[in-house]
Amino acid sequence: MKICYISSSAAPSRNASSLQIAKMCESFQKNGNKVTLIMPNTGNNKENYYKFYNIKNKYKIIKLKFFNRFPIGFYYYLFGILSVLVSIRKKPKLIITRNFIVCAILVLLKKKNILEIHNSLDIEGRIVNFLFKNFRIFNSKKIIKIISITHNLKKFYIKNYNVDKKKIYVLNSGSSLKFKFKKNNKISKKMNIGYFGSVNKSRGIELIIKLSKLDKKNNYFIYGWSKKEINRLKYEAKIPKNLFLFEYIPYSKIKNQINKMDILLMPYTKKISVAGDVGDISNFTSPLKLFDYLVSCRIIIASNINILKEILIKNKNCIFVKDYLNPYAWKLEIEKIKSNKKKFNSIKNFMYKTRNLYSNIDRAKKFLEL
């Protein structure tokens, strides 16, 4: 089947949205489809797109050269129009997008599409909100399905936008990584404890720094900084010898670093923001790194917040920290798991048995079976 995926995200880049789209396009391609990705001419063009995202099954990419910056304001709507026209020329059987204005234009032109939603409409512009609230676009027959990444997000759209329950379907995010697994792992006296991803305040970075100062028995690793941020932090704060700060690494290199870890952290705060520490996605988020963590079969220690409980199960595939704003509480959970080999291996074995639930290949199959 010929598929066009329309994305407004910069790529290659550090954006989680760009990574998710890149790997989903590859998964569609692996499942025997012919995929074309249409996007603006943004991102780090010095990097090779396929190498950056570790794309083995290559698909066609069309960058609209007119858009050399992220399309905002008038250019957001212009990008929507032009990207749709380019996609129609390709004569695809199906168009997929995460862009609301693209979806609205496709409905207006009576073109079949699937809309994947990762956030509420609150962060979109006034025109987009007006269109979707007043013209019942979500329930158009031209939208085959609406894919929500969490059940909470699905409930939000049903309640606030009267979306037909039969039209909206939940597919959690997935991972494209594959790891070797060892049964009955020995517990290291000095563990490697890692965090990968966005380093804004809402992701609990300050807590990890405090934790590393409290827990000198283990090594801590944070991946996701820029050189400038690392230099600033080393200048402003006292970084202990057991805390190691690294720049953001592309997806092609992340597996090797996760392989070195014993424990992986998800220390979210009460309010989870997006890039630039703006907004609040704490009710809807489904972090990509969570699924990479799960397929790695490393011990996950996470903040006890409701949205993560759609995927994580206490003492089955993770350990929750109830008092998650307190670094002492995190230290206690780390000490508990280090002293309990039976529980340590029980969690890892459960993760191994369920790892295939989080495959991007399977997600793509389910996506198109709809």
Sine and cosine of phi, psi and omega as CSV:
sin_phi,cos_phi,sin_psi,cos_psi,sin_omega,cos_omega
0.00,0.00,0.66,-0.75,0.06,-1.00
-0.99,0.10,0.83,-0.56,-0.03,-1.00
-0.83,-0.56,0.71,-0.71,0.19,-0.98
-0.94,-0.35,0.77,-0.64,0.10,-0.99
-0.93,-0.37,0.85,-0.53,0.00,-1.00
-0.97,-0.26,0.85,-0.53,-0.03,-1.00
-0.77,-0.64,0.63,-0.78,0.08,-1.00
-0.98,-0.22,0.06,1.00,-0.03,-1.00
-0.97,0.23,0.56,-0.83,0.06,-1.00
-0.95,0.32,0.69,-0.73,0.00,-1.00
-0.39,-0.92,0.62,-0.78,-0.05,1.00
-0.95,0.31,0.59,-0.81,-0.02,-1.00
-0.33,-0.94,0.01,-1.00,0.03,-1.00
-0.99,0.13,-0.07,1.00,-0.05,-1.00
-0.90,0.43,0.76,-0.65,0.04,-1.00
-0.90,0.44,-0.57,0.82,0.00,-1.00
-0.89,0.46,-0.65,0.76,0.00,-1.00
-0.91,0.41,-0.65,0.76,0.04,-1.00
-0.89,0.46,-0.73,0.69,-0.04,-1.00
-0.88,0.48,-0.67,0.74,0.00,-1.00
-0.92,0.39,-0.67,0.74,0.01,-1.00
-0.86,0.51,-0.71,0.71,-0.05,-1.00
-0.97,0.24,-0.51,0.86,0.07,-1.00
-0.93,0.36,-0.64,0.76,0.06,-1.00
-0.87,0.49,-0.65,0.76,0.04,-1.00
-0.90,0.43,-0.64,0.77,0.00,-1.00
-0.92,0.39,-0.63,0.77,0.10,-1.00
-0.87,0.49,-0.68,0.74,0.00,-1.00
-0.90,0.44,-0.67,0.74,0.01,-1.00
-0.89,0.45,-0.48,0.88,0.00,-1.00
-0.99,0.11,0.23,0.97,0.13,-0.99
1.00,-0.03,0.26,0.97,0.02,-1.00
-0.99,-0.17,0.31,-0.95,0.06,-1.00
-0.96,-0.27,0.94,-0.34,-0.18,-0.98
-0.94,-0.33,0.67,-0.74,0.15,-0.99
-0.82,-0.57,0.82,-0.58,0.05,-1.00
-0.98,-0.20,0.82,-0.58,0.01,-1.00
-0.93,-0.38,0.78,-0.62,-0.05,-1.00
-0.41,-0.91,0.21,-0.98,0.05,-1.00
-0.95,0.33,0.26,-0.96,-0.03,-1.00
-1.00,0.07,0.84,0.55,-0.05,-1.00
-0.87,-0.49,0.01,-1.00,-0.05,-1.00
1.00,-0.10,-0.01,-1.00,-0.01,-1.00
-0.99,0.12,1.00,-0.05,-0.06,-1.00
-0.96,0.29,-0.10,1.00,0.09,-1.00
-0.98,0.22,-0.38,0.93,0.00,-1.00
-1.00,0.02,0.57,-0.82,0.13,-0.99
-0.98,0.22,0.86,-0.51,-0.09,-1.00
-0.82,0.57,-0.75,0.66,-0.09,-1.00
-0.92,0.39,-0.63,0.78,0.03,-1.00
-0.94,0.33,-0.65,0.76,-0.04,-1.00
-0.85,0.52,-0.68,0.73,-0.03,-1.00
-0.99,-0.15,0.11,0.99,0.01,-1.00
0.83,0.56,0.77,0.64,0.00,-1.00
-1.00,0.06,0.90,-0.43,0.03,-1.00
-1.00,-0.05,-0.67,0.75,0.05,-1.00
-1.00,-0.07,1.00,-0.06,-0.13,-0.99
-0.96,0.29,0.58,-0.82,0.07,-1.00
-0.81,-0.59,0.20,-0.98,-0.06,-1.00
-0.98,0.20,0.66,-0.75,0.04,-1.00
-0.86,-0.51,0.78,-0.63,0.09,-1.00
-0.90,-0.45,0.90,-0.43,0.07,-1.00
-0.98,-0.18,0.82,-0.58,0.01,-1.00
-0.98,0.19,0.97,-0.26,-0.18,-0.98
-0.89,0.45,-0.39,0.92,-0.01,-1.00
-0.90,0.43,-0.42,0.91,-0.10,-1.00
-0.97,-0.25,1.00,0.03,-0.01,-1.00
-1.00,-0.01,-0.08,1.00,0.08,-1.00
-0.77,-0.64,0.32,-0.95,0.03,-1.00
-0.84,0.54,0.82,-0.58,-0.09,-1.00
-0.95,0.32,0.94,-0.34,0.07,-1.00
-0.82,-0.58,0.28,-0.96,0.00,-1.00
0.88,0.48,-0.72,-0.69,0.01,-1.00
-0.84,0.55,-0.62,0.79,-0.05,-1.00
-0.93,0.36,-0.42,0.91,0.07,-1.00
-0.88,0.47,-0.72,0.70,-0.01,-1.00
-0.96,0.29,-0.60,0.80,0.04,-1.00
-0.90,0.43,-0.66,0.75,0.06,-1.00
-0.87,0.50,-0.67,0.74,0.01,-1.00
-0.84,0.54,-0.72,0.69,-0.03,-1.00
-0.91,0.42,-0.78,0.63,-0.08,-1.00
-0.92,0.40,-0.65,0.76,-0.01,-1.00
-0.91,0.42,-0.60,0.80,0.05,-1.00
-0.92,0.40,-0.69,0.72,0.01,-1.00
-0.88,0.47,-0.65,0.76,0.03,-1.00
-0.90,0.43,-0.66,0.75,-0.02,-1.00
-0.91,0.42,-0.65,0.76,-0.01,-1.00
-0.88,0.47,-0.59,0.80,0.02,-1.00
-0.89,0.46,-0.44,0.90,0.02,-1.00
-0.98,0.20,-0.16,0.99,0.02,-1.00
0.79,0.62,0.81,0.59,0.02,-1.00
-0.97,0.23,0.38,-0.93,0.10,-0.99
-0.98,0.18,-0.43,0.90,-0.06,-1.00
-0.54,-0.84,0.64,-0.76,0.09,-1.00
-0.89,-0.45,0.73,-0.68,0.01,-1.00
-0.87,-0.50,0.62,-0.79,0.03,-1.00
-0.42,-0.91,0.37,-0.93,0.19,-0.98
-0.95,-0.32,0.06,1.00,-0.10,-1.00
-0.99,-0.11,0.86,-0.51,-0.10,-0.99
-0.92,0.39,-0.64,0.77,-0.03,-1.00
-0.94,0.33,-0.57,0.82,0.09,-1.00
-0.87,0.49,-0.71,0.70,0.03,-1.00
-0.86,0.51,-0.71,0.71,-0.01,-1.00
-0.89,0.46,-0.66,0.75,0.01,-1.00
-0.91,0.41,-0.65,0.76,0.03,-1.00
-0.88,0.47,-0.64,0.77,0.04,-1.00
-0.90,0.43,-0.69,0.73,0.01,-1.00
-0.87,0.50,-0.61,0.79,-0.01,-1.00
-1.00,0.01,0.09,1.00,0.06,-1.00
0.87,0.49,0.71,0.70,0.03,-1.00
-0.94,-0.35,0.72,-0.70,-0.01,-1.00
-0.92,0.40,0.67,-0.74,0.03,-1.00
-0.43,-0.90,0.31,-0.95,0.15,-0.99
-0.89,-0.45,0.76,-0.65,0.03,-1.00
-0.97,-0.23,0.83,-0.57,0.09,-1.00
-0.97,-0.24,0.82,-0.58,-0.06,-1.00
-0.92,-0.38,0.69,-0.73,-0.01,-1.00
-0.83,-0.56,-0.07,1.00,-0.06,-1.00
-0.40,-0.92,0.15,-0.99,0.05,-1.00
-0.98,0.19,0.22,-0.98,0.01,-1.00
-0.97,0.24,-0.09,1.00,-0.07,-1.00
-0.86,0.50,-0.51,0.86,-0.05,-1.00
-1.00,0.02,-0.01,1.00,0.04,-1.00
-1.00,0.04,0.18,-0.98,-0.03,-1.00
-0.96,0.26,0.16,-0.99,-0.05,-1.00
-0.89,0.46,-0.64,0.77,-0.04,-1.00
-0.90,0.44,-0.70,0.72,0.02,-1.00
-0.88,0.47,-0.73,0.69,0.03,-1.00
-0.87,0.50,-0.67,0.74,0.00,-1.00
-0.89,0.46,-0.71,0.70,-0.03,-1.00
-0.88,0.47,-0.74,0.67,-0.09,-1.00
-0.97,0.25,-0.47,0.89,0.01,-1.00
-0.98,0.18,-0.54,0.84,-0.15,-0.99
-0.97,-0.25,-0.26,0.97,-0.06,-1.00
-0.88,-0.47,0.20,0.98,0.09,-1.00
0.75,0.66,0.68,0.74,-0.02,-1.00
-0.88,0.47,-0.60,0.80,-0.04,-1.00
-0.84,0.55,-0.50,0.86,-0.06,-1.00
-0.99,-0.14,0.22,0.98,0.06,-1.00
-0.90,0.44,0.61,-0.79,0.03,-1.00
-0.91,0.41,-0.34,0.94,-0.02,-1.00
-0.97,0.23,-0.31,0.95,0.16,-0.99
-1.00,0.02,0.96,-0.28,-0.08,-1.00
-0.90,0.43,-0.75,0.66,0.05,-1.00
-0.51,-0.86,0.44,-0.90,0.17,-0.99
-0.94,-0.35,0.83,-0.55,-0.02,-1.00
-0.98,-0.20,0.87,-0.49,0.06,-1.00
-0.97,-0.24,0.60,-0.80,-0.03,-1.00
-1.00,0.09,-0.23,0.97,0.05,-1.00
-0.60,-0.80,0.39,-0.92,0.06,-1.00
-0.92,0.39,-0.57,0.82,0.00,-1.00
-0.89,0.45,-0.64,0.77,0.02,-1.00
-0.93,0.38,-0.63,0.78,0.06,-1.00
-0.86,0.51,-0.75,0.66,0.00,-1.00
-0.86,0.51,-0.61,0.79,0.00,-1.00
-0.87,0.49,-0.71,0.70,-0.04,-1.00
-0.96,0.29,-0.55,0.83,0.07,-1.00
-0.90,0.43,-0.68,0.74,-0.05,-1.00
-0.96,0.28,-0.70,0.72,-0.15,-0.99
-1.00,-0.08,-0.32,0.95,-0.04,-1.00
-0.79,-0.62,0.19,0.98,0.05,-1.00
0.79,0.61,0.61,0.80,0.03,-1.00
-0.94,0.34,0.71,-0.70,0.02,-1.00
-0.86,0.51,0.80,-0.60,-0.03,-1.00
-0.83,0.55,-0.56,0.83,-0.04,-1.00
-0.97,0.26,-0.25,0.97,-0.09,-1.00
-1.00,-0.04,-0.43,0.90,-0.08,-1.00
-0.97,-0.26,0.75,-0.66,-0.15,-0.99
-0.76,-0.64,0.64,-0.77,-0.04,-1.00
-0.99,-0.11,0.83,-0.55,0.16,-0.99
-0.75,-0.66,0.95,-0.31,0.04,-1.00
-0.90,0.43,0.34,-0.94,0.01,-1.00
-0.91,0.42,0.06,-1.00,-0.04,-1.00
-0.56,-0.83,-0.07,-1.00,0.00,-1.00
-0.79,-0.61,0.50,-0.87,0.08,-1.00
-0.96,-0.30,0.15,0.99,-0.03,-1.00
-1.00,0.00,0.48,-0.88,0.09,-1.00
-0.74,-0.67,0.74,-0.67,-0.06,-1.00
-0.84,-0.54,0.50,-0.86,0.17,-0.99
-0.98,0.19,0.51,-0.86,-0.07,-1.00
-0.84,-0.54,0.69,-0.72,0.07,-1.00
-0.90,-0.44,0.79,-0.61,0.04,-1.00
-0.99,0.15,0.43,-0.90,0.03,-1.00
0.78,0.63,0.85,0.53,-0.01,-1.00
-0.92,0.39,0.62,-0.79,0.12,-0.99
-0.98,0.22,0.59,-0.81,0.01,-1.00
-1.00,-0.04,0.86,-0.51,-0.01,-1.00
-0.94,0.34,0.59,-0.81,0.08,-1.00
-0.92,0.40,-0.61,0.79,0.04,-1.00
-0.90,-0.44,0.97,-0.24,-0.09,-1.00
-1.00,0.10,0.47,-0.88,0.17,-0.99
-0.99,-0.12,0.86,-0.50,-0.08,-1.00
-0.88,-0.48,0.86,-0.52,-0.16,-0.99
-0.84,-0.54,0.38,-0.93,0.13,-0.99
-0.70,-0.72,0.73,-0.69,0.01,-1.00
-0.80,-0.60,0.74,-0.67,0.09,-1.00
0.73,-0.68,-0.40,-0.92,-0.04,-1.00
-0.88,0.47,0.63,-0.78,-0.04,-1.00
-0.92,-0.38,0.44,0.90,0.08,-1.00
-0.97,0.24,0.24,-0.97,-0.19,-0.98
-0.85,0.53,-0.58,0.81,-0.09,-1.00
-0.94,0.35,-0.21,0.98,-0.01,-1.00
-1.00,0.01,0.10,1.00,0.12,-0.99
0.99,0.14,0.40,0.92,-0.03,-1.00
-0.90,0.43,-0.66,0.75,0.01,-1.00
-0.89,0.47,-0.58,0.82,0.02,-1.00
-0.91,0.41,-0.65,0.76,0.01,-1.00
-0.89,0.45,-0.64,0.77,0.02,-1.00
-0.89,0.45,-0.70,0.71,0.04,-1.00
-0.90,0.43,-0.65,0.76,-0.01,-1.00
-0.89,0.45,-0.67,0.74,0.00,-1.00
-0.90,0.44,-0.50,0.86,0.04,-1.00
-0.96,0.28,-0.54,0.84,0.01,-1.00
-0.98,0.22,-0.60,0.80,-0.14,-0.99
-0.95,-0.32,0.99,0.10,-0.04,-1.00
-0.98,0.19,-0.14,0.99,-0.04,-1.00
-0.98,0.22,-0.27,0.96,-0.06,-1.00
-0.81,-0.59,0.32,-0.95,0.05,-1.00
-0.99,-0.17,0.63,-0.78,-0.02,-1.00
-0.87,-0.49,0.64,-0.77,-0.05,-1.00
-0.74,-0.67,0.77,-0.64,0.08,-1.00
-0.85,-0.52,0.86,-0.51,0.04,-1.00
-0.93,-0.36,0.79,-0.62,0.05,-1.00
0.55,-0.84,0.00,1.00,-0.07,-1.00
-0.99,0.12,0.14,-0.99,0.27,-0.96
-0.97,-0.24,0.28,-0.96,0.04,-1.00
-0.84,0.54,-0.66,0.75,-0.02,-1.00
-0.89,0.46,-0.68,0.74,-0.01,-1.00
-0.92,0.39,-0.64,0.77,0.02,-1.00
-0.90,0.45,-0.71,0.70,0.01,-1.00
-0.90,0.44,-0.64,0.77,0.01,-1.00
-0.90,0.43,-0.69,0.72,-0.04,-1.00
-0.92,0.40,-0.65,0.76,0.02,-1.00
-0.91,0.42,-0.49,0.87,0.00,-1.00
-0.98,0.18,-0.65,0.76,-0.12,-0.99
-1.00,0.07,-0.53,0.85,-0.09,-1.00
-0.84,-0.55,0.42,-0.91,0.08,-1.00
-1.00,0.09,0.95,-0.31,-0.02,-1.00
-1.00,0.00,0.86,-0.50,-0.01,-1.00
-0.92,0.38,0.34,-0.94,-0.06,-1.00
-0.92,0.40,-0.34,0.94,-0.02,-1.00
-1.00,-0.08,0.16,0.99,0.06,-1.00
-0.92,-0.39,0.81,-0.58,-0.05,-1.00
-0.87,-0.50,0.82,-0.58,-0.05,-1.00
-0.96,-0.27,0.73,-0.68,-0.04,-1.00
-0.75,-0.66,0.45,-0.89,0.07,-1.00
-0.94,0.35,0.29,-0.96,0.11,-0.99
-0.83,0.56,0.71,-0.70,0.05,-1.00
-0.91,-0.42,0.63,-0.78,0.01,-1.00
-0.91,0.42,0.31,-0.95,-0.09,-1.00
-0.87,0.50,-0.48,0.88,-0.01,-1.00
-0.91,0.42,-0.32,0.95,-0.07,-1.00
-0.92,-0.40,-0.07,1.00,-0.16,-0.99
-0.95,0.32,-0.55,0.84,-0.04,-1.00
-0.86,0.52,-0.70,0.72,-0.03,-1.00
-0.87,0.48,-0.58,0.82,-0.02,-1.00
-0.98,0.21,-0.64,0.77,0.05,-1.00
-0.88,0.47,-0.58,0.82,0.01,-1.00
-0.85,0.53,-0.42,0.91,-0.05,-1.00
-1.00,0.10,-0.14,0.99,-0.10,-1.00
-1.00,-0.06,0.47,-0.88,0.13,-0.99
-0.98,-0.20,-0.61,0.79,-0.03,-1.00
-0.76,-0.65,0.61,-0.79,0.05,-1.00
-0.85,-0.52,0.67,-0.74,-0.12,-0.99
-0.96,-0.29,0.58,-0.81,0.17,-0.99
-0.73,-0.69,0.97,0.26,-0.13,-0.99
-1.00,-0.03,0.89,0.46,-0.04,-1.00
-0.93,0.36,0.47,-0.88,0.09,-1.00
-1.00,-0.04,-0.07,-1.00,-0.05,-1.00
-0.91,0.41,-0.62,0.78,0.00,-1.00
-0.94,-0.34,0.86,-0.51,-0.02,-1.00
-0.97,-0.26,0.89,-0.46,-0.04,-1.00
-0.98,-0.21,0.20,-0.98,0.07,-1.00
-0.99,-0.11,-0.15,-0.99,-0.04,-1.00
-0.78,0.62,0.72,-0.70,-0.03,-1.00
1.00,0.02,0.13,0.99,-0.02,-1.00
0.83,0.56,0.69,0.72,0.04,-1.00
-0.87,-0.49,0.41,-0.91,0.05,-1.00
0.96,0.27,0.00,-1.00,0.04,-1.00
-0.56,-0.83,0.94,-0.35,-0.03,-1.00
-0.93,-0.36,0.34,0.94,-0.11,-0.99
-0.89,0.45,-0.38,0.93,0.01,-1.00
-1.00,0.02,-0.20,0.98,-0.14,-0.99
-0.80,-0.61,-0.26,0.97,-0.21,-0.98
-0.89,0.45,0.54,-0.84,0.12,-0.99
-0.64,-0.77,0.98,0.18,-0.18,-0.98
-0.87,0.49,0.72,-0.70,-0.01,-1.00
-0.87,0.49,-0.61,0.79,-0.05,-1.00
-0.90,0.44,-0.44,0.90,0.03,-1.00
-0.84,0.54,-0.66,0.75,-0.07,-1.00
-0.97,0.23,-0.53,0.85,0.14,-0.99
-0.92,0.40,-0.63,0.77,0.06,-1.00
-0.87,0.49,-0.71,0.70,-0.07,-1.00
-0.90,0.44,-0.69,0.73,-0.03,-1.00
-0.97,0.26,-0.28,0.96,0.03,-1.00
-0.97,0.25,-0.31,0.95,-0.02,-1.00
0.88,0.48,0.48,0.88,0.16,-0.99
-1.00,0.03,0.39,-0.92,0.05,-1.00
-0.92,0.40,0.78,-0.62,0.04,-1.00
-0.97,-0.26,0.80,-0.60,0.15,-0.99
-0.91,-0.42,0.83,-0.56,-0.17,-0.99
-0.72,-0.69,0.38,-0.92,0.12,-0.99
-0.90,0.43,0.62,-0.78,-0.02,-1.00
-0.99,0.16,0.96,0.28,0.04,-1.00
-0.88,-0.47,0.55,-0.84,-0.19,-0.98
-0.87,0.50,-0.65,0.76,-0.12,-0.99
-0.89,0.46,-0.52,0.85,0.01,-1.00
-0.95,0.31,-0.34,0.94,-0.04,-1.00
-0.97,0.24,-0.09,1.00,0.14,-0.99
-0.93,0.36,-0.41,0.91,-0.03,-1.00
-0.88,-0.47,-0.73,0.69,-0.10,-0.99
-0.99,0.12,0.64,-0.77,0.01,-1.00
-0.85,-0.53,0.84,-0.55,-0.06,-1.00
-0.81,0.59,0.79,-0.61,0.05,-1.00
0.89,0.45,0.14,0.99,0.09,-1.00
-0.96,-0.28,-0.84,0.54,0.06,-1.00
-0.81,-0.59,0.22,0.98,0.05,-1.00
-0.23,-0.97,0.15,-0.99,0.16,-0.99
-0.85,-0.53,0.82,-0.58,0.03,-1.00
-1.00,-0.05,0.60,-0.80,0.10,-0.99
-0.97,-0.24,0.92,-0.39,-0.07,-1.00
-0.92,0.40,-0.79,0.61,0.02,-1.00
-1.00,0.01,0.92,0.39,-0.25,-0.97
-0.97,0.25,-0.08,1.00,0.08,-1.00
-1.00,-0.03,-0.05,1.00,-0.08,-1.00
-0.96,-0.27,0.92,-0.39,-0.02,-1.00
-0.88,0.48,-0.47,0.88,0.04,-1.00
-0.90,0.44,-0.58,0.82,0.01,-1.00
-0.92,0.39,-0.59,0.81,0.05,-1.00
-0.93,0.37,-0.67,0.74,0.02,-1.00
-0.87,0.49,-0.65,0.76,0.00,-1.00
-0.89,0.46,-0.69,0.72,-0.01,-1.00
-0.92,0.40,-0.58,0.82,0.05,-1.00
-0.91,0.41,-0.68,0.74,0.01,-1.00
-0.91,0.42,-0.61,0.79,0.01,-1.00
-0.89,0.46,-0.74,0.67,-0.06,-1.00
-0.94,0.34,-0.51,0.86,0.04,-1.00
-0.93,0.37,-0.50,0.87,-0.06,-1.00
-1.00,-0.09,0.04,1.00,-0.06,-1.00
-0.80,-0.60,0.99,0.11,-0.07,-1.00
-0.89,0.46,-0.60,0.80,-0.01,-1.00
-0.88,0.48,-0.73,0.68,0.00,-1.00
-0.93,0.37,-0.65,0.76,0.02,-1.00
-0.82,0.58,-0.77,0.64,-0.03,-1.00
-0.97,0.24,-0.49,0.87,0.05,-1.00
-0.89,0.46,-0.69,0.72,0.01,-1.00
-0.91,0.42,-0.71,0.71,-0.02,-1.00
-0.90,0.43,-0.63,0.78,0.02,-1.00
-0.92,0.38,-0.63,0.78,0.05,-1.00
-0.90,0.44,-0.66,0.75,0.01,-1.00
-0.90,0.44,-0.61,0.79,0.02,-1.00
-0.90,0.43,-0.69,0.73,-0.03,-1.00
-0.92,0.39,-0.48,0.88,-0.09,-1.00
-0.96,-0.27,0.10,1.00,-0.13,-0.99
-0.88,0.48,-0.53,0.85,-0.05,-1.00
-0.94,0.34,-0.24,0.97,0.05,-1.00
-0.92,0.39,-0.31,0.95,-0.13,-0.99
-0.92,-0.40,0.44,0.90,0.00,-1.00
-0.99,0.11,0.73,-0.69,0.07,-1.00
-0.90,0.43,-0.51,0.86,0.03,-1.00
-0.88,0.47,-0.72,0.69,0.03,-1.00
-0.92,0.39,-0.58,0.81,0.03,-1.00
-0.89,0.46,-0.68,0.73,0.01,-1.00
-0.89,0.46,-0.63,0.78,0.04,-1.00
-0.88,0.47,-0.75,0.66,0.01,-1.00
-0.88,0.47,-0.64,0.77,0.00,-1.00
-0.81,0.58,-0.74,0.67,-0.08,-1.00
-1.00,0.09,-0.35,0.94,0.08,-1.00
-0.91,0.41,-0.34,0.94,0.00,-1.00
-0.93,0.37,0.00,0.00,0.00,0.00
